[in-house]
Amino acid sequence: MALELKIRKIGNSLGVVLPKEALAHLKVEEGDTIIMTEAQDGVRLSAANPEFAKTMAVFESISRRYRDTLRELAK
């Protein structure tokens, strides 16, 4: 899917309004969070996954606590 989007002034900021087709493709609705990540060919939009965010928070906690152990295991 390729959509042409216009950048618009929203208050003191600039923003992009996503059409219904894009929202349906992302499976998001008003109030949901989307994530923008860099890709080799530009940027990627995806729906935020709260379960994944929790998992990453646990991993970050463990990786800080066991930093030296993980470094040794990586050798």
PQR file with spaces between the fields and no chain letter, atoms N, CA, C, O and H, PARSE charges and radii, in Angstrom:
ATOM       1  N    MET     1       0.850   -1.172    0.000 -0.4000 1.5000
ATOM       2  CA   MET     1       0.000    0.000    0.000 -0.0000 2.0000
ATOM       3  C    MET     1       0.897    1.237    0.000  0.5500 1.7000
ATOM       4  O    MET     1       1.816    1.345    0.811 -0.5500 1.4000
ATOM       5  N    ALA     2       0.630    2.145   -0.893 -0.4000 1.5000
ATOM       6  CA   ALA     2       1.351    3.414   -0.940 -0.0000 2.0000
ATOM       7  C    ALA     2       0.337    4.542   -0.876  0.5500 1.7000
ATOM       8  O    ALA     2      -0.555    4.644   -1.718 -0.5500 1.4000
ATOM       9  H    ALA     2      -0.117    2.057   -1.552  0.4000 1.0000
ATOM      10  N    LEU     3       0.485    5.381    0.125 -0.4000 1.5000
ATOM      11  CA   LEU     3      -0.419    6.524    0.293 -0.0000 2.0000
ATOM      12  C    LEU     3       0.402    7.799    0.317  0.5500 1.7000
ATOM      13  O    LEU     3       1.465    7.850    0.935 -0.5500 1.4000
ATOM      14  H    LEU     3       1.210    5.299    0.809  0.4000 1.0000
ATOM      15  N    GLU     4      -0.088    8.822   -0.353 -0.4000 1.5000
ATOM      16  CA   GLU     4       0.563   10.132   -0.302 -0.0000 2.0000
ATOM      17  C    GLU     4      -0.102   10.930    0.808  0.5500 1.7000
ATOM      18  O    GLU     4      -1.315   11.140    0.788 -0.5500 1.4000
ATOM      19  H    GLU     4      -0.951    8.780   -0.855  0.4000 1.0000
ATOM      20  N    LEU     5       0.693   11.376    1.775 -0.4000 1.5000
ATOM      21  CA   LEU     5       0.180   12.106    2.935 -0.0000 2.0000
ATOM      22  C    LEU     5       0.736   13.521    2.931  0.5500 1.7000
ATOM      23  O    LEU     5       1.892   13.733    2.563 -0.5500 1.4000
ATOM      24  H    LEU     5       1.678   11.207    1.791  0.4000 1.0000
ATOM      25  N    LYS     6      -0.068   14.481    3.335 -0.4000 1.5000
ATOM      26  CA   LYS     6       0.380   15.874    3.423 -0.0000 2.0000
ATOM      27  C    LYS     6       0.720   16.211    4.859  0.5500 1.7000
ATOM      28  O    LYS     6       0.050   15.766    5.791 -0.5500 1.4000
ATOM      29  H    LYS     6      -1.007   14.308    3.634  0.4000 1.0000
ATOM      30  N    ILE     7       1.762   16.998    5.027 -0.4000 1.5000
ATOM      31  CA   ILE     7       2.121   17.511    6.343 -0.0000 2.0000
ATOM      32  C    ILE     7       1.289   18.766    6.564  0.5500 1.7000
ATOM      33  O    ILE     7       1.247   19.662    5.720 -0.5500 1.4000
ATOM      34  H    ILE     7       2.306   17.359    4.269  0.4000 1.0000
ATOM      35  N    ARG     8       0.632   18.810    7.714 -0.4000 1.5000
ATOM      36  CA   ARG     8      -0.263   19.940    8.020 -0.0000 2.0000
ATOM      37  C    ARG     8       0.108   20.556    9.356  0.5500 1.7000
ATOM      38  O    ARG     8       0.709   19.913   10.217 -0.5500 1.4000
ATOM      39  H    ARG     8       0.666   18.083    8.400  0.4000 1.0000
ATOM      40  N    LYS     9      -0.262   21.810    9.504 -0.4000 1.5000
ATOM      41  CA   LYS     9      -0.044   22.492   10.776 -0.0000 2.0000
ATOM      42  C    LYS     9      -1.169   22.079   11.723  0.5500 1.7000
ATOM      43  O    LYS     9      -2.350   22.193   11.393 -0.5500 1.4000
ATOM      44  H    LYS     9      -0.750   22.332    8.804  0.4000 1.0000
ATOM      45  N    ILE    10      -0.784   21.599   12.897 -0.4000 1.5000
ATOM      46  CA   ILE    10      -1.742   21.216   13.934 -0.0000 2.0000
ATOM      47  C    ILE    10      -1.322   21.961   15.197  0.5500 1.7000
ATOM      48  O    ILE    10      -0.374   21.559   15.871 -0.5500 1.4000
ATOM      49  H    ILE    10       0.175   21.506   13.165  0.4000 1.0000
ATOM      50  N    GLY    11      -2.019   23.035   15.517 -0.4000 1.5000
ATOM      51  CA   GLY    11      -1.607   23.878   16.640 -0.0000 2.0000
ATOM      52  C    GLY    11      -0.272   24.517   16.319  0.5500 1.7000
ATOM      53  O    GLY    11      -0.119   25.150   15.274 -0.5500 1.4000
ATOM      54  H    GLY    11      -2.790   23.361   14.970  0.4000 1.0000
ATOM      55  N    ASN    12       0.709   24.357   17.219 -0.4000 1.5000
ATOM      56  CA   ASN    12       2.058   24.885   16.984 -0.0000 2.0000
ATOM      57  C    ASN    12       2.988   23.842   16.378  0.5500 1.7000
ATOM      58  O    ASN    12       4.181   24.096   16.209 -0.5500 1.4000
ATOM      59  H    ASN    12       0.585   23.843   18.068  0.4000 1.0000
ATOM      60  N    SER    13       2.454   22.680   16.054 -0.4000 1.5000
ATOM      61  CA   SER    13       3.261   21.576   15.525 -0.0000 2.0000
ATOM      62  C    SER    13       2.877   21.269   14.089  0.5500 1.7000
ATOM      63  O    SER    13       1.963   21.873   13.528 -0.5500 1.4000
ATOM      64  H    SER    13       1.485   22.473   16.191  0.4000 1.0000
ATOM      65  N    LEU    14       3.590   20.327   13.512 -0.4000 1.5000
ATOM      66  CA   LEU    14       3.249   19.791   12.198 -0.0000 2.0000
ATOM      67  C    LEU    14       2.857   18.341   12.389  0.5500 1.7000
ATOM      68  O    LEU    14       3.389   17.664   13.269 -0.5500 1.4000
ATOM      69  H    LEU    14       4.333   19.837   13.968  0.4000 1.0000
ATOM      70  N    GLY    15       1.934   17.856   11.576 -0.4000 1.5000
ATOM      71  CA   GLY    15       1.490   16.483   11.724 -0.0000 2.0000
ATOM      72  C    GLY    15       0.993   15.914   10.418  0.5500 1.7000
ATOM      73  O    GLY    15       0.872   16.615    9.413 -0.5500 1.4000
ATOM      74  H    GLY    15       1.502   18.406   10.861  0.4000 1.0000
ATOM      75  N    VAL    16       0.708   14.635   10.453 -0.4000 1.5000
ATOM      76  CA   VAL    16       0.181   13.913    9.310 -0.0000 2.0000
ATOM      77  C    VAL    16      -1.120   13.264    9.753  0.5500 1.7000
ATOM      78  O    VAL    16      -1.172   12.634   10.809 -0.5500 1.4000
ATOM      79  H    VAL    16       0.805   14.065   11.269  0.4000 1.0000
ATOM      80  N    VAL    17      -2.152   13.410    8.966 -0.4000 1.5000
ATOM      81  CA   VAL    17      -3.430   12.757    9.245 -0.0000 2.0000
ATOM      82  C    VAL    17      -3.451   11.456    8.460  0.5500 1.7000
ATOM      83  O    VAL    17      -3.266   11.459    7.243 -0.5500 1.4000
ATOM      84  H    VAL    17      -2.110   13.922    8.108  0.4000 1.0000
ATOM      85  N    LEU    18      -3.676   10.341    9.150 -0.4000 1.5000
ATOM      86  CA   LEU    18      -3.715    9.046    8.481 -0.0000 2.0000
ATOM      87  C    LEU    18      -5.137    8.753    8.002  0.5500 1.7000
ATOM      88  O    LEU    18      -6.086    8.863    8.778 -0.5500 1.4000
ATOM      89  H    LEU    18      -3.827   10.338   10.139  0.4000 1.0000
ATOM      90  N    PRO    19      -5.290    8.383    6.736 -0.5600 1.5000
ATOM      91  CA   PRO    19      -6.617    8.064    6.226  0.2800 2.0000
ATOM      92  C    PRO    19      -7.131    6.733    6.785  0.5500 1.7000
ATOM      93  O    PRO    19      -6.370    5.954    7.360 -0.5500 1.4000
ATOM      94  N    LYS    20      -8.422    6.486    6.609 -0.4000 1.5000
ATOM      95  CA   LYS    20      -9.057    5.279    7.135 -0.0000 2.0000
ATOM      96  C    LYS    20      -8.355    4.010    6.663  0.5500 1.7000
ATOM      97  O    LYS    20      -8.226    3.052    7.426 -0.5500 1.4000
ATOM      98  H    LYS    20      -9.040    7.118    6.142  0.4000 1.0000
ATOM      99  N    GLU    21      -7.904    3.998    5.417 -0.4000 1.5000
ATOM     100  CA   GLU    21      -7.238    2.809    4.871 -0.0000 2.0000
ATOM     101  C    GLU    21      -5.967    2.483    5.650  0.5500 1.7000
ATOM     102  O    GLU    21      -5.692    1.318    5.938 -0.5500 1.4000
ATOM     103  H    GLU    21      -8.009    4.777    4.798  0.4000 1.0000
ATOM     104  N    ALA    22      -5.196    3.511    5.990 -0.4000 1.5000
ATOM     105  CA   ALA    22      -3.955    3.302    6.745 -0.0000 2.0000
ATOM     106  C    ALA    22      -4.265    2.811    8.155  0.5500 1.7000
ATOM     107  O    ALA    22      -3.587    1.920    8.667 -0.5500 1.4000
ATOM     108  H    ALA    22      -5.419    4.457    5.756  0.4000 1.0000
ATOM     109  N    LEU    23      -5.280    3.384    8.781 -0.4000 1.5000
ATOM     110  CA   LEU    23      -5.661    2.969   10.130 -0.0000 2.0000
ATOM     111  C    LEU    23      -6.141    1.519   10.130  0.5500 1.7000
ATOM     112  O    LEU    23      -5.827    0.758   11.045 -0.5500 1.4000
ATOM     113  H    LEU    23      -5.831    4.108    8.365  0.4000 1.0000
ATOM     114  N    ALA    24      -6.894    1.143    9.117 -0.4000 1.5000
ATOM     115  CA   ALA    24      -7.367   -0.235    9.016 -0.0000 2.0000
ATOM     116  C    ALA    24      -6.204   -1.197    8.803  0.5500 1.7000
ATOM     117  O    ALA    24      -6.174   -2.283    9.381 -0.5500 1.4000
ATOM     118  H    ALA    24      -7.149    1.761    8.373  0.4000 1.0000
ATOM     119  N    HIS    25      -5.245   -0.791    7.969 -0.4000 1.5000
ATOM     120  CA   HIS    25      -4.070   -1.635    7.706 -0.0000 2.0000
ATOM     121  C    HIS    25      -3.238   -1.834    8.973  0.5500 1.7000
ATOM     122  O    HIS    25      -2.738   -2.930    9.225 -0.5500 1.4000
ATOM     123  H    HIS    25      -5.269    0.091    7.499  0.4000 1.0000
ATOM     124  N    LEU    26      -3.090   -0.777    9.767 -0.4000 1.5000
ATOM     125  CA   LEU    26      -2.335   -0.852   11.021 -0.0000 2.0000
ATOM     126  C    LEU    26      -3.147   -1.492   12.151  0.5500 1.7000
ATOM     127  O    LEU    26      -2.596   -1.860   13.188 -0.5500 1.4000
ATOM     128  H    LEU    26      -3.496    0.114    9.563  0.4000 1.0000
ATOM     129  N    LYS    27      -4.451   -1.618   11.941 -0.4000 1.5000
ATOM     130  CA   LYS    27      -5.373   -2.135   12.964 -0.0000 2.0000
ATOM     131  C    LYS    27      -5.316   -1.298   14.237  0.5500 1.7000
ATOM     132  O    LYS    27      -5.206   -1.827   15.343 -0.5500 1.4000
ATOM     133  H    LYS    27      -4.898   -1.318   11.098  0.4000 1.0000
ATOM     134  N    VAL    28      -5.395    0.036   14.056 -0.4000 1.5000
ATOM     135  CA   VAL    28      -5.401    0.969   15.180 -0.0000 2.0000
ATOM     136  C    VAL    28      -6.618    1.875   15.083  0.5500 1.7000
ATOM     137  O    VAL    28      -7.240    2.005   14.029 -0.5500 1.4000
ATOM     138  H    VAL    28      -5.484    0.466   13.157  0.4000 1.0000
ATOM     139  N    GLU    29      -6.935    2.488   16.195 -0.4000 1.5000
ATOM     140  CA   GLU    29      -8.031    3.451   16.230 -0.0000 2.0000
ATOM     141  C    GLU    29      -7.637    4.601   17.137  0.5500 1.7000
ATOM     142  O    GLU    29      -6.549    4.602   17.712 -0.5500 1.4000
ATOM     143  H    GLU    29      -6.430    2.382   17.051  0.4000 1.0000
ATOM     144  N    GLU    30      -8.509    5.567   17.266 -0.4000 1.5000
ATOM     145  CA   GLU    30      -8.214    6.757   18.057 -0.0000 2.0000
ATOM     146  C    GLU    30      -7.771    6.366   19.471  0.5500 1.7000
ATOM     147  O    GLU    30      -8.402    5.535   20.124 -0.5500 1.4000
ATOM     148  H    GLU    30      -9.394    5.566   16.799  0.4000 1.0000
ATOM     149  N    GLY    31      -6.678    6.977   19.927 -0.4000 1.5000
ATOM     150  CA   GLY    31      -6.154    6.721   21.260 -0.0000 2.0000
ATOM     151  C    GLY    31      -5.064    5.671   21.298  0.5500 1.7000
ATOM     152  O    GLY    31      -4.323    5.598   22.278 -0.5500 1.4000
ATOM     153  H    GLY    31      -6.165    7.651   19.396  0.4000 1.0000
ATOM     154  N    ASP    32      -4.940    4.837   20.239 -0.4000 1.5000
ATOM     155  CA   ASP    32      -3.874    3.830   20.185 -0.0000 2.0000
ATOM     156  C    ASP    32      -2.533    4.511   19.905  0.5500 1.7000
ATOM     157  O    ASP    32      -2.484    5.663   19.472 -0.5500 1.4000
ATOM     158  H    ASP    32      -5.542    4.896   19.443  0.4000 1.0000
ATOM     159  N    THR    33      -1.472    3.793   20.155 -0.4000 1.5000
ATOM     160  CA   THR    33      -0.123    4.300   19.915 -0.0000 2.0000
ATOM     161  C    THR    33       0.482    3.569   18.726  0.5500 1.7000
ATOM     162  O    THR    33       0.315    2.357   18.586 -0.5500 1.4000
ATOM     163  H    THR    33      -1.512    2.858   20.506  0.4000 1.0000
ATOM     164  N    ILE    34       1.185    4.307   17.865 -0.4000 1.5000
ATOM     165  CA   ILE    34       1.931    3.683   16.778 -0.0000 2.0000
ATOM     166  C    ILE    34       3.407    3.998   16.962  0.5500 1.7000
ATOM     167  O    ILE    34       3.776    4.995   17.584 -0.5500 1.4000
ATOM     168  H    ILE    34       1.320    5.292   17.978  0.4000 1.0000
ATOM     169  N    ILE    35       4.232    3.137   16.416 -0.4000 1.5000
ATOM     170  CA   ILE    35       5.683    3.262   16.531 -0.0000 2.0000
ATOM     171  C    ILE    35       6.253    3.546   15.146  0.5500 1.7000
ATOM     172  O    ILE    35       5.900    2.878   14.174 -0.5500 1.4000
ATOM     173  H    ILE    35       3.933    2.327   15.911  0.4000 1.0000
ATOM     174  N    MET    36       7.135    4.539   15.059 -0.4000 1.5000
ATOM     175  CA   MET    36       7.831    4.831   13.814 -0.0000 2.0000
ATOM     176  C    MET    36       9.286    4.423   13.998  0.5500 1.7000
ATOM     177  O    MET    36       9.957    4.901   14.912 -0.5500 1.4000
ATOM     178  H    MET    36       7.422    5.082   15.848  0.4000 1.0000
ATOM     179  N    THR    37       9.777    3.536   13.125 -0.4000 1.5000
ATOM     180  CA   THR    37      11.162    3.088   13.189 -0.0000 2.0000
ATOM     181  C    THR    37      11.837    3.361   11.856  0.5500 1.7000
ATOM     182  O    THR    37      11.189    3.437   10.812 -0.5500 1.4000
ATOM     183  H    THR    37       9.231    3.148   12.382  0.4000 1.0000
ATOM     184  N    GLU    38      13.153    3.505   11.916 -0.4000 1.5000
ATOM     185  CA   GLU    38      13.929    3.724   10.699 -0.0000 2.0000
ATOM     186  C    GLU    38      14.125    2.398    9.991  0.5500 1.7000
ATOM     187  O    GLU    38      14.388    1.380   10.631 -0.5500 1.4000
ATOM     188  H    GLU    38      13.680    3.444   12.764  0.4000 1.0000
ATOM     189  N    ALA    39      13.999    2.407    8.689 -0.4000 1.5000
ATOM     190  CA   ALA    39      14.258    1.231    7.868 -0.0000 2.0000
ATOM     191  C    ALA    39      15.277    1.614    6.803  0.5500 1.7000
ATOM     192  O    ALA    39      15.547    2.798    6.601 -0.5500 1.4000
ATOM     193  H    ALA    39      13.785    3.235    8.170  0.4000 1.0000
ATOM     194  N    GLN    40      15.840    0.629    6.124 -0.4000 1.5000
ATOM     195  CA   GLN    40      16.847    0.922    5.102 -0.0000 2.0000
ATOM     196  C    GLN    40      16.287    1.805    3.998  0.5500 1.7000
ATOM     197  O    GLN    40      17.003    2.642    3.449 -0.5500 1.4000
ATOM     198  H    GLN    40      15.621   -0.333    6.288  0.4000 1.0000
ATOM     199  N    ASP    41      15.022    1.625    3.671 -0.4000 1.5000
ATOM     200  CA   ASP    41      14.438    2.375    2.572 -0.0000 2.0000
ATOM     201  C    ASP    41      13.571    3.546    3.018  0.5500 1.7000
ATOM     202  O    ASP    41      12.854    4.120    2.199 -0.5500 1.4000
ATOM     203  H    ASP    41      14.440    0.945    4.117  0.4000 1.0000
ATOM     204  N    GLY    42      13.618    3.912    4.293 -0.4000 1.5000
ATOM     205  CA   GLY    42      12.832    5.043    4.791 -0.0000 2.0000
ATOM     206  C    GLY    42      12.429    4.834    6.235  0.5500 1.7000
ATOM     207  O    GLY    42      13.274    4.591    7.097 -0.5500 1.4000
ATOM     208  H    GLY    42      14.201    3.446    4.959  0.4000 1.0000
ATOM     209  N    VAL    43      11.125    4.931    6.498 -0.4000 1.5000
ATOM     210  CA   VAL    43      10.617    4.707    7.852 -0.0000 2.0000
ATOM     211  C    VAL    43       9.489    3.686    7.799  0.5500 1.7000
ATOM     212  O    VAL    43       8.889    3.453    6.750 -0.5500 1.4000
ATOM     213  H    VAL    43      10.439    5.129    5.798  0.4000 1.0000
ATOM     214  N    ARG    44       9.215    3.085    8.949 -0.4000 1.5000
ATOM     215  CA   ARG    44       8.166    2.080    9.054 -0.0000 2.0000
ATOM     216  C    ARG    44       7.235    2.456   10.195  0.5500 1.7000
ATOM     217  O    ARG    44       7.693    2.808   11.282 -0.5500 1.4000
ATOM     218  H    ARG    44       9.702    3.275    9.801  0.4000 1.0000
ATOM     219  N    LEU    45       5.937    2.383    9.957 -0.4000 1.5000
ATOM     220  CA   LEU    45       4.938    2.597   10.996 -0.0000 2.0000
ATOM     221  C    LEU    45       4.351    1.247   11.382  0.5500 1.7000
ATOM     222  O    LEU    45       4.032    0.432   10.517 -0.5500 1.4000
ATOM     223  H    LEU    45       5.565    2.097    9.075  0.4000 1.0000
ATOM     224  N    SER    46       4.209    1.015   12.675 -0.4000 1.5000
ATOM     225  CA   SER    46       3.574   -0.209   13.139 -0.0000 2.0000
ATOM     226  C    SER    46       2.801    0.081   14.413  0.5500 1.7000
ATOM     227  O    SER    46       3.099    1.030   15.138 -0.5500 1.4000
ATOM     228  H    SER    46       4.468    1.678   13.378  0.4000 1.0000
ATOM     229  N    ALA    47       1.819   -0.741   14.668 -0.4000 1.5000
ATOM     230  CA   ALA    47       1.017   -0.590   15.879 -0.0000 2.0000
ATOM     231  C    ALA    47       1.874   -0.970   17.083  0.5500 1.7000
ATOM     232  O    ALA    47       2.652   -1.923   17.029 -0.5500 1.4000
ATOM     233  H    ALA    47       1.577   -1.512   14.079  0.4000 1.0000
ATOM     234  N    ALA    48       1.723   -0.223   18.157 -0.4000 1.5000
ATOM     235  CA   ALA    48       2.457   -0.526   19.384 -0.0000 2.0000
ATOM     236  C    ALA    48       1.894   -1.798   19.999  0.5500 1.7000
ATOM     237  O    ALA    48       0.687   -2.038   19.954 -0.5500 1.4000
ATOM     238  H    ALA    48       1.091    0.551   18.201  0.4000 1.0000
ATOM     239  N    ASN    49       2.767   -2.605   20.569 -0.4000 1.5000
ATOM     240  CA   ASN    49       2.359   -3.853   21.202 -0.0000 2.0000
ATOM     241  C    ASN    49       2.706   -3.757   22.685  0.5500 1.7000
ATOM     242  O    ASN    49       3.875   -3.894   23.043 -0.5500 1.4000
ATOM     243  H    ASN    49       3.747   -2.410   20.605  0.4000 1.0000
ATOM     244  N    PRO    50       1.722   -3.525   23.559 -0.5600 1.5000
ATOM     245  CA   PRO    50       2.002   -3.349   24.991  0.2800 2.0000
ATOM     246  C    PRO    50       2.704   -4.559   25.609  0.5500 1.7000
ATOM     247  O    PRO    50       3.537   -4.400   26.502 -0.5500 1.4000
ATOM     248  N    GLU    51       2.380   -5.751   25.148 -0.4000 1.5000
ATOM     249  CA   GLU    51       3.016   -6.964   25.690 -0.0000 2.0000
ATOM     250  C    GLU    51       4.506   -6.982   25.347  0.5500 1.7000
ATOM     251  O    GLU    51       5.336   -7.358   26.175 -0.5500 1.4000
ATOM     252  H    GLU    51       1.704   -5.880   24.422  0.4000 1.0000
ATOM     253  N    PHE    52       4.834   -6.574   24.122 -0.4000 1.5000
ATOM     254  CA   PHE    52       6.238   -6.508   23.713 -0.0000 2.0000
ATOM     255  C    PHE    52       6.976   -5.462   24.534  0.5500 1.7000
ATOM     256  O    PHE    52       8.124   -5.682   24.921 -0.5500 1.4000
ATOM     257  H    PHE    52       4.160   -6.269   23.449  0.4000 1.0000
ATOM     258  N    ALA    53       6.345   -4.336   24.804 -0.4000 1.5000
ATOM     259  CA   ALA    53       6.972   -3.277   25.605 -0.0000 2.0000
ATOM     260  C    ALA    53       7.291   -3.792   27.010  0.5500 1.7000
ATOM     261  O    ALA    53       8.357   -3.496   27.551 -0.5500 1.4000
ATOM     262  H    ALA    53       5.412   -4.157   24.490  0.4000 1.0000
ATOM     263  N    LYS    54       6.374   -4.558   27.599 -0.4000 1.5000
ATOM     264  CA   LYS    54       6.632   -5.135   28.928 -0.0000 2.0000
ATOM     265  C    LYS    54       7.807   -6.098   28.879  0.5500 1.7000
ATOM     266  O    LYS    54       8.668   -6.083   29.759 -0.5500 1.4000
ATOM     267  H    LYS    54       5.508   -4.798   27.160  0.4000 1.0000
ATOM     268  N    THR    55       7.840   -6.935   27.849 -0.4000 1.5000
ATOM     269  CA   THR    55       8.921   -7.900   27.689 -0.0000 2.0000
ATOM     270  C    THR    55      10.260   -7.191   27.555  0.5500 1.7000
ATOM     271  O    THR    55      11.246   -7.614   28.159 -0.5500 1.4000
ATOM     272  H    THR    55       7.140   -6.947   27.135  0.4000 1.0000
ATOM     273  N    MET    56      10.308   -6.122   26.772 -0.4000 1.5000
ATOM     274  CA   MET    56      11.548   -5.375   26.593 -0.0000 2.0000
ATOM     275  C    MET    56      11.985   -4.715   27.898  0.5500 1.7000
ATOM     276  O    MET    56      13.183   -4.646   28.173 -0.5500 1.4000
ATOM     277  H    MET    56       9.507   -5.779   26.281  0.4000 1.0000
ATOM     278  N    ALA    57      11.056   -4.235   28.697 -0.4000 1.5000
ATOM     279  CA   ALA    57      11.400   -3.623   29.981 -0.0000 2.0000
ATOM     280  C    ALA    57      12.045   -4.653   30.898  0.5500 1.7000
ATOM     281  O    ALA    57      13.016   -4.348   31.589 -0.5500 1.4000
ATOM     282  H    ALA    57      10.083   -4.291   28.473  0.4000 1.0000
ATOM     283  N    VAL    58      11.510   -5.873   30.909 -0.4000 1.5000
ATOM     284  CA   VAL    58      12.097   -6.945   31.721 -0.0000 2.0000
ATOM     285  C    VAL    58      13.494   -7.272   31.213  0.5500 1.7000
ATOM     286  O    VAL    58      14.422   -7.427   32.007 -0.5500 1.4000
ATOM     287  H    VAL    58      10.720   -6.121   30.347  0.4000 1.0000
ATOM     288  N    PHE    59      13.654   -7.380   29.887 -0.4000 1.5000
ATOM     289  CA   PHE    59      14.966   -7.669   29.317 -0.0000 2.0000
ATOM     290  C    PHE    59      15.984   -6.593   29.683  0.5500 1.7000
ATOM     291  O    PHE    59      17.112   -6.908   30.061 -0.5500 1.4000
ATOM     292  H    PHE    59      12.900   -7.254   29.242  0.4000 1.0000
ATOM     293  N    GLU    60      15.590   -5.324   29.572 -0.4000 1.5000
ATOM     294  CA   GLU    60      16.516   -4.239   29.891 -0.0000 2.0000
ATOM     295  C    GLU    60      16.951   -4.306   31.353  0.5500 1.7000
ATOM     296  O    GLU    60      18.115   -4.050   31.662 -0.5500 1.4000
ATOM     297  H    GLU    60      14.673   -5.068   29.265  0.4000 1.0000
ATOM     298  N    SER    61      16.048   -4.640   32.238 -0.4000 1.5000
ATOM     299  CA   SER    61      16.370   -4.775   33.658 -0.0000 2.0000
ATOM     300  C    SER    61      17.373   -5.911   33.873  0.5500 1.7000
ATOM     301  O    SER    61      18.359   -5.751   34.592 -0.5500 1.4000
ATOM     302  H    SER    61      15.103   -4.848   31.988  0.4000 1.0000
ATOM     303  N    ILE    62      17.113   -7.042   33.250 -0.4000 1.5000
ATOM     304  CA   ILE    62      18.008   -8.200   33.391 -0.0000 2.0000
ATOM     305  C    ILE    62      19.357   -7.912   32.761  0.5500 1.7000
ATOM     306  O    ILE    62      20.392   -8.257   33.331 -0.5500 1.4000
ATOM     307  H    ILE    62      16.312   -7.171   32.666  0.4000 1.0000
ATOM     308  N    SER    63      19.360   -7.280   31.585 -0.4000 1.5000
ATOM     309  CA   SER    63      20.631   -7.028   30.899 -0.0000 2.0000
ATOM     310  C    SER    63      21.513   -6.065   31.681  0.5500 1.7000
ATOM     311  O    SER    63      22.739   -6.174   31.633 -0.5500 1.4000
ATOM     312  H    SER    63      18.519   -7.000   31.123  0.4000 1.0000
ATOM     313  N    ARG    64      20.904   -5.119   32.405 -0.4000 1.5000
ATOM     314  CA   ARG    64      21.715   -4.223   33.250 -0.0000 2.0000
ATOM     315  C    ARG    64      22.284   -4.983   34.436  0.5500 1.7000
ATOM     316  O    ARG    64      23.456   -4.829   34.779 -0.5500 1.4000
ATOM     317  H    ARG    64      19.908   -5.030   32.443  0.4000 1.0000
ATOM     318  N    ARG    65      21.458   -5.797   35.054 -0.4000 1.5000
ATOM     319  CA   ARG    65      21.867   -6.517   36.258 -0.0000 2.0000
ATOM     320  C    ARG    65      22.957   -7.545   35.955  0.5500 1.7000
ATOM     321  O    ARG    65      23.885   -7.721   36.745 -0.5500 1.4000
ATOM     322  H    ARG    65      20.506   -5.922   34.775  0.4000 1.0000
ATOM     323  N    TYR    66      22.845   -8.222   34.813 -0.4000 1.5000
ATOM     324  CA   TYR    66      23.780   -9.293   34.476 -0.0000 2.0000
ATOM     325  C    TYR    66      24.654   -8.932   33.280  0.5500 1.7000
ATOM     326  O    TYR    66      24.998   -9.790   32.468 -0.5500 1.4000
ATOM     327  H    TYR    66      22.091   -8.079   34.171  0.4000 1.0000
ATOM     328  N    ARG    67      25.008   -7.659   33.183 -0.4000 1.5000
ATOM     329  CA   ARG    67      25.797   -7.163   32.050 -0.0000 2.0000
ATOM     330  C    ARG    67      27.097   -7.954   31.864  0.5500 1.7000
ATOM     331  O    ARG    67      27.390   -8.404   30.756 -0.5500 1.4000
ATOM     332  H    ARG    67      24.728   -6.961   33.843  0.4000 1.0000
ATOM     333  N    ASP    68      27.873   -8.127   32.931 -0.4000 1.5000
ATOM     334  CA   ASP    68      29.163   -8.830   32.821 -0.0000 2.0000
ATOM     335  C    ASP    68      28.964  -10.287   32.441  0.5500 1.7000
ATOM     336  O    ASP    68      29.708  -10.818   31.616 -0.5500 1.4000
ATOM     337  H    ASP    68      27.635   -7.762   33.831  0.4000 1.0000
ATOM     338  N    THR    69      27.972  -10.938   33.029 -0.4000 1.5000
ATOM     339  CA   THR    69      27.703  -12.347   32.699 -0.0000 2.0000
ATOM     340  C    THR    69      27.313  -12.492   31.238  0.5500 1.7000
ATOM     341  O    THR    69      27.802  -13.390   30.552 -0.5500 1.4000
ATOM     342  H    THR    69      27.368  -10.506   33.698  0.4000 1.0000
ATOM     343  N    LEU    70      26.447  -11.628   30.760 -0.4000 1.5000
ATOM     344  CA   LEU    70      26.029  -11.698   29.365 -0.0000 2.0000
ATOM     345  C    LEU    70      27.196  -11.418   28.422  0.5500 1.7000
ATOM     346  O    LEU    70      27.288  -12.021   27.354 -0.5500 1.4000
ATOM     347  H    LEU    70      26.050  -10.898   31.317  0.4000 1.0000
ATOM     348  N    ARG    71      28.081  -10.512   28.808 -0.4000 1.5000
ATOM     349  CA   ARG    71      29.267  -10.224   27.987 -0.0000 2.0000
ATOM     350  C    ARG    71      30.153  -11.452   27.877  0.5500 1.7000
ATOM     351  O    ARG    71      30.681  -11.742   26.803 -0.5500 1.4000
ATOM     352  H    ARG    71      28.006  -10.022   29.677  0.4000 1.0000
ATOM     353  N    GLU    72      30.324  -12.182   28.981 -0.4000 1.5000
ATOM     354  CA   GLU    72      31.145  -13.404   28.970 -0.0000 2.0000
ATOM     355  C    GLU    72      30.493  -14.496   28.122  0.5500 1.7000
ATOM     356  O    GLU    72      31.172  -15.200   27.374 -0.5500 1.4000
ATOM     357  H    GLU    72      29.895  -11.947   29.854  0.4000 1.0000
ATOM     358  N    LEU    73      29.189  -14.629   28.244 -0.4000 1.5000
ATOM     359  CA   LEU    73      28.478  -15.650   27.465 -0.0000 2.0000
ATOM     360  C    LEU    73      28.530  -15.360   25.966  0.5500 1.7000
ATOM     361  O    LEU    73      28.465  -16.280   25.151 -0.5500 1.4000
ATOM     362  H    LEU    73      28.638  -14.058   28.851  0.4000 1.0000
ATOM     363  N    ALA    74      28.647  -14.091   25.607 -0.4000 1.5000
ATOM     364  CA   ALA    74      28.670  -13.724   24.192 -0.0000 2.0000
ATOM     365  C    ALA    74      30.009  -14.043   23.516  0.5500 1.7000
ATOM     366  O    ALA    74      30.104  -14.020   22.289 -0.5500 1.4000
ATOM     367  H    ALA    74      28.700  -13.344   26.269  0.4000 1.0000
ATOM     368  N    LYS    75      31.032  -14.336   24.305 -0.4000 1.5000
ATOM     369  CA   LYS    75      32.358  -14.623   23.723 -0.0000 2.0000
ATOM     370  C    LYS    75      32.389  -15.958   23.023  0.5500 1.7000
ATOM     371  O    LYS    75      33.425  -16.348   22.483 -0.5500 1.4000
ATOM     372  H    LYS    75      30.954  -14.355   25.302  0.4000 1.0000
